[in-house]
Amino acid sequence: MSDDDIQGDAQMKLTRIVVSCLLFISACLVLPVTCFCVTNPCPPFYLKTDQGNIINPVTGENADQPFSTRQTCGACHDVDQISKGYHFMMDWDKAVDNRFKNTDTPWMVSTGLTGKLITYGFYQLAKKKNTYPDEIDLTAFDFVARTPPASKGFQKPGCAACHAGGGLMEFDRDGFRYDRHLAENPELARTLDGDYYQSRWDKTGVIEPDCFICHAGRYHMQTRILQIKDLNFKWAGVAASGIGRVYGRVSRGEIPRVVYNKRLFNEDGTFYMPDMVFKPEAKNCLLCHATIELGKRGTSWDDPLNPDVHQLAGLTCVDCHPGDIRHNFAKGNAMAGSVADDLDNTMRSCKDCHMDGYKGATRMKHKQIRKDHLDKLSCEACHIPELGRSAAGAMFLNTGVFGKYGQINTRRFGEHRPWKPAYVIRAKDKDKIPRITPVNPMINTLFTNRDKSGIYTPLFLSEVEEAYEHSRDQMTQKDVSYDFHRHEDIILMLNTLTRSLDKNKRFTAIAPHLHTGGLMYSLTPALTLAIEKDTTWVSRIPWFSISHNVSAVEKSLGAGGCTDCHAKDSHLFNGRVVTDFFGDNGKPLTISMSQFLGLSPFIQKWNHGFGLYLKAALPFFAFLVVILLLTGVFKGLISRHIPGSTEDWPGYAALLVIFCLGHFLMIDDLGGLASLYETFMTASAMMGPGLMAIATGLLFYLMPKQIKNRLLLRGGQAVTGMTAVTGLLLWYRPEGGIMFALLGVHGILAFFTIVLLLICFVLVKKK
C-alpha cells in the first residue's frame, strides 16, 4: 500500500470519527428537545394574574396571587372559543327564565345541567328574576359554593367540583363576570337576582376554565373540592394542580395567599410542568366521571372487578370520544342527556370500529347469529350482559336528603356485587332503528306540589326536610328513613307538608303529592289517601344508558347458544325488574323483563316455545330423521327397493334444500359450512326465497306421484304450503309481535312438515 493510500485511509477514518461525534452531539441536543415536545406540548411560559400581570415566584413579583388560566393559557390558546364547549357551558348560554313557559316543567331554565332538574343532582337553579325569596333554591353562587358533608375521610363533590369552570361559574346570565360586576354593584347581593342573591363573588372570585383538569397528569380533585368548600374559588385550580399551596379561607373572612412550588419554575421565573399532557388520559376523565358514572350506570374504567375489553386492549376515552377545537367531545346518545344534542352519535360506535377495523379492531361477522337479531338487538345488549359493581337503583328524596339505594342485591352503589341490566327498546344508533338496549332504570321518589294550573312543581329539599323533621318521631317505619311504604306515614308527611307550605308564596295552591314506583299519592278532601298512576313529568325522568364495561366475546349473550336469551330462566326476557323498592309490604315489587319491554304475554309464550323448539326439539328431530331414514333403507333392502334410487332423488333433494334453508342458522357451530352458506345466500337477495319456492314446487309435483294415500297427500300439501308461506314471510323480517308469532308457528309447522314428508317418501312407498 502506497503512502498516498495510507494517508487517504487515515483521512477517511478521521472524517468518519468527526461525523459520528457530530451525530452523537446532535442526538444529545435534539433528543431532549424532542422528548420535551412530545411529553410537554407547552414551552416554558409566565403565569399571569386575572389582571394580566406576570407572576414570578423567583423575584417575588405577584408571587402570592393565584394564576388565571384565561390570562395564562389564553396568551397562546383561544380560551374564549374553547370555553364555549359543552363541558364548560352546559347550556348556560341558553338559560332563559321562560324557556319552558308552555310546558309542564316551567320551573326549568335550561336543557343542560345548569338549569335542568335531574333527581341525581336534585336542586333547582333559580331563575334570573324572582319576586319572593321562597322562589329561590339554588342561586348561581350556591351552585358553586354548595358542598355536601364529608364522609369517612372523603369529601363528596358538589356541583362545581365536576364542572370544568367557565360558563355558569364565571359569567352571569347577562354575560358579566361575577366578581367584577358585584364589586361595582354591591347592592346586587341584596336583591332577588338568581345570580347574585346573598352571594360573595367579590370575595371568592370566579372559577375560570381549568385547563389542568384535563392537561395535568397529577390533578388532585379532593383538593379542588376542599378549596371550593372554603369559598376559595379562584384559588382552587392553583392548589388542585399542585403548582402552589393556598393558605387562608374566604369562608373565614380571610384573603388567601399562594406559595408556589419553585421547583416548577426556571431561573427567569417561567413556569414548566413536567407532567403536562397534550391528549387527556383516562385518569383525567375519571376525575369527574368515575364516581358519577358508577352511581348512575354501574360502569367503571380500569377496574379489575369490572373490566372492559377496550380498556384491557389499551384504548382510552378519547379514542372513541375525540374532541374538537372547542373541546366538544364526541357523544353517543344517552337517555339522560339533553345538552349539546347536535353532537349525538358523533363518537365512534361499535359498528364504526368492528365493521371498518379501526385501530385493528376485530371485524365481527356474527356468522352464527340470525341476521334479523342484528336489527333487533343493540351491540351492548349482548356484549354487556352483566356489570361487576352495583349502580344506584333508586333515588329517594322524600326526607329532604339524598337516599341512594343500590341494586336489588345491595344497599349501596359501587359494591362488588354483579348485577344484570334491564332493557328497553329505543333508537339510539345512527341508523335510527329501534333495538333492545341495556339501561339502569333508576326509580325516583320525590314530592311535588300541584298548583291551580295543574302544574306539578318539585318541592325543594329544604322544604321536604323541614316537614320530615316535624314528622320523624311519629313515623311508624324508622329502620330505613326513606321507606314510606306504609300509608299512614305517607298521609302524615302529606299533612305536614300541607301545613308547612301554607304561607309559601311561590304556589297558587297547596296540594302536595308523593311520586314513587310509578304511582302518585295525594290527600282527598276527607284527608284519606288517593292513589293513581303517575303520568306527570316525573314518570318521564330518563333512565341511564349502559355503554361501557364490555365483556369478552365468550361471555356475551349468544356465546352459549339460543338459550342464553330464550331459556325459561334467561334474564333478557324472563329476568325480574324492580318497579318499587318498598311495596305495600315493604318488599320490592318486580315485573318480568318481557312486561318491562312492553311485550304481551302471548308473545312471551311464543318466544319461549320457539326457544324450546330451537334447543330442545331440534336435536331430537335430527335423531328422528336419522331413524326414519335407516328404517326406510332397511325396509327397502327387505323389499329389494333401496331408497335413494334414481326415482327418489328429486324428493330427497327437495327435502335437503328445505331443511338446510330452515335450520342452518339455528345450529350453534357450522364451521366451514357457515361461510359457504353466507356466501351462497348473499349472492342475490332472491336466492333464498327462490330456492325455497323451487323446492316447494318440486315437492308439490312429486307428492301425487309418490303418495297414493289421499289423507297423507292432502296433509302433506297443506303443511308444506303453510311452512313455505311462513318461511317466506320470516325471510323479509316483519316488525314487532308478528315476528315472534311467526317464529313459533313456522317452527312447529317445519317440524311436522319434515316428519310427514319423510314418512311419505321413505316409509310409505308407491305401489
Helices and strands as residue ranges (DSSP letters): H 3-39, E 47-48, E 54-55, H 69-72, G 73-75, H 79-82, H 86-89, G 92-94, G 119-121, G 133-135, H 140-145, E 150-151, E 154-155, G 160-162, G 167-169, H 178-184, G 186-190, H 201-204, H 212-215, H 221-229, G 233-235, H 236-241, E 244-247, G 250-252, E 257-260, G 262-264, H 282-297, H 309-312, H 317-320, G 341-343, H 350-356, G 358-360, G 371-375, H 379-383, E 392-396, E 403-406, E 422-426, E 435-440, E 443-450, E 456-458, H 461-471, G 472-474, H 487-500, E 512-516, E 519-523, E 529-533, G 537-540, E 544-545, G 553-555, H 563-566, H 571-574, E 576-580, E 589-592, H 593-596, H 601-612, I 613-617, H 618-638, G 646-648, H 649-663, G 664-666, H 672-681, H 687-706, H 710-731, H 737-758, I 759-763
